[in-house]
Amino acid sequence: MEFRKLFHRRRKTQDPGSRPQPLRIEGIAPAPLTPEPDDAEQAAAALLELMASSVNVQVPNNDDDQHRHKDKPRDAVYYRQLAGRIREAHRSAMLRTMRFLSFAEQELLKPDLPAHGPGSLALLEAELYKRIDIIDRYGGELKRRWQHCLAEVTVRLMQAADETDKN
């Protein structure tokens, strides 16, 4: 079965000014987002990588890797590989931030989030501020979404504080 037939976006009913529809599998309910991948998601990703790879590549452990770099001179190839790993780490951080923002947007749709405690607005605020360096690095749409989430959390925390002051 072809993947294009399984995954599709509904564009015909979408207005040009509306938000894009999320990618869905027809007949499957959307799963809630989590701020970090859970065990099932990591297992599925590993299975997909295994299925997609046609060549078995043996990954060296850290001890072998460190031993090789001690004996090897640090030439241009080494620094290109290092730059590639740094780029990949930055890309990974950006993807984790995008995932967290999607989670935060999903949580902010709930009108009854507590101000403090597990799953609270205060925790969302703290997690948003943890990602400020990544947001500053990439800017654009990511920064706009981050600012929107932070503003929503701040307003709701102020409203909760006003309600507790009145009581």
VORORO-279794 format. One line per field, with one value per residue (C-alpha): residue in one letter; x, y, z; residue number from 1. Coordinates in steps of 0.2 Angstrom, whole numbers, plus 5000, padded with zeros to 4 digits. Layout:
BEGIN
guvo	(A;...);
px	(X;...);
py	(Y;...);
pz	(Z;...);
drenfi	(NUM;...);
! end
This chain:
BEGIN
guvo	(M;E;F;R;K;L;F;H;R;R;R;K;T;Q;D;P;G;S;R;P;Q;P;L;R;I;E;G;I;A;P;A;P;L;T;P;E;P;D;D;A;E;Q;A;A;A;A;L;L;E;L;M;A;S;S;V;N;V;Q;V;P;N;N;D;D;D;Q;H;R;H;K;D;K;P;R;D;A;V;Y;Y;R;Q;L;A;G;R;I;R;E;A;H;R;S;A;M;L;R;T;M;R;F;L;S;F;A;E;Q;E;L;L;K;P;D;L;P;A;H;G;P;G;S;L;A;L;L;E;A;E;L;Y;K;R;I;D;I;I;D;R;Y;G;G;E;L;K;R;R;W;Q;H;C;L;A;E;V;T;V;R;L;M;Q;A;A;D;E;T;D;K;N);
px	(5000;5007;5010;5003;4986;4987;4992;4984;4979;4962;4965;4949;4938;4951;4950;4966;4967;4964;4977;4984;4976;4986;4992;4980;4977;4959;4949;4962;4958;4972;4984;4987;5004;5017;5031;5044;5043;5036;5042;5030;5034;5053;5050;5040;5054;5067;5057;5054;5073;5077;5064;5071;5089;5095;5112;5116;5128;5137;5138;5153;5152;5159;5175;5179;5175;5185;5200;5200;5200;5215;5226;5219;5225;5212;5211;5198;5187;5186;5180;5167;5161;5160;5151;5139;5136;5133;5121;5111;5111;5104;5091;5086;5084;5073;5062;5060;5055;5043;5036;5034;5026;5013;5010;5009;4996;4986;4986;4981;4965;4960;4951;4953;4972;4978;4989;5001;5005;5007;5001;4999;5001;5017;5025;5021;5028;5044;5046;5043;5057;5069;5068;5071;5089;5082;5068;5080;5092;5078;5065;5052;5036;5043;5046;5028;5021;5032;5027;5008;5010;5019;5007;4992;5000;5005;4987;4979;4991;4987;4969;4971;4981;4967;4954;4964;4966;4947;4944);
py	(5000;5017;5029;5044;5035;5033;5050;5065;5083;5090;5105;5106;5111;5122;5141;5150;5160;5146;5136;5121;5104;5092;5076;5062;5044;5041;5031;5034;5046;5059;5055;5067;5075;5073;5086;5072;5055;5041;5023;5018;5032;5028;5010;5014;5026;5013;5000;5012;5016;4997;4994;5008;5004;4991;4990;4984;4997;4993;5008;5010;5012;5028;5020;5014;5032;5041;5029;5032;5051;5050;5042;5052;5069;5083;5087;5095;5079;5078;5096;5094;5079;5089;5103;5090;5083;5101;5105;5089;5093;5110;5103;5090;5104;5114;5099;5095;5114;5112;5097;5105;5120;5109;5101;5118;5124;5108;5110;5128;5123;5116;5129;5122;5120;5122;5137;5126;5108;5094;5099;5117;5134;5137;5122;5126;5144;5136;5125;5139;5149;5134;5135;5153;5151;5139;5151;5166;5156;5151;5165;5166;5156;5146;5162;5169;5152;5153;5171;5167;5152;5162;5177;5165;5156;5173;5180;5164;5164;5183;5178;5164;5175;5188;5175;5168;5186;5189;5173);
pz	(5000;4995;5009;4999;5000;5018;5023;5016;5020;5018;5007;4997;5011;5019;5017;5011;5027;5040;5049;5040;5044;5053;5044;5048;5044;5039;5052;5066;5080;5083;5097;5110;5110;5124;5127;5124;5114;5125;5125;5112;5100;5102;5099;5083;5077;5080;5070;5056;5055;5056;5042;5031;5033;5020;5027;5044;5051;5067;5079;5089;5108;5116;5122;5104;5097;5110;5107;5089;5091;5103;5090;5075;5070;5070;5052;5041;5040;5059;5060;5046;5056;5072;5063;5056;5074;5080;5066;5070;5088;5084;5072;5085;5098;5086;5083;5102;5104;5090;5098;5115;5107;5099;5116;5125;5112;5114;5133;5132;5123;5140;5149;5167;5169;5187;5191;5201;5203;5190;5172;5177;5169;5180;5173;5156;5159;5166;5151;5139;5147;5146;5127;5125;5118;5104;5100;5099;5087;5075;5077;5063;5065;5080;5090;5085;5092;5108;5111;5109;5121;5134;5133;5135;5150;5158;5156;5163;5178;5181;5181;5193;5205;5204;5208;5223;5229;5228;5238);
drenfi	(1;2;3;4;5;6;7;8;9;10;11;12;13;14;15;16;17;18;19;20;21;22;23;24;25;26;27;28;29;30;31;32;33;34;35;36;37;38;39;40;41;42;43;44;45;46;47;48;49;50;51;52;53;54;55;56;57;58;59;60;61;62;63;64;65;66;67;68;69;70;71;72;73;74;75;76;77;78;79;80;81;82;83;84;85;86;87;88;89;90;91;92;93;94;95;96;97;98;99;100;101;102;103;104;105;106;107;108;109;110;111;112;113;114;115;116;117;118;119;120;121;122;123;124;125;126;127;128;129;130;131;132;133;134;135;136;137;138;139;140;141;142;143;144;145;146;147;148;149;150;151;152;153;154;155;156;157;158;159;160;161;162;163;164;165;166;167);
! end
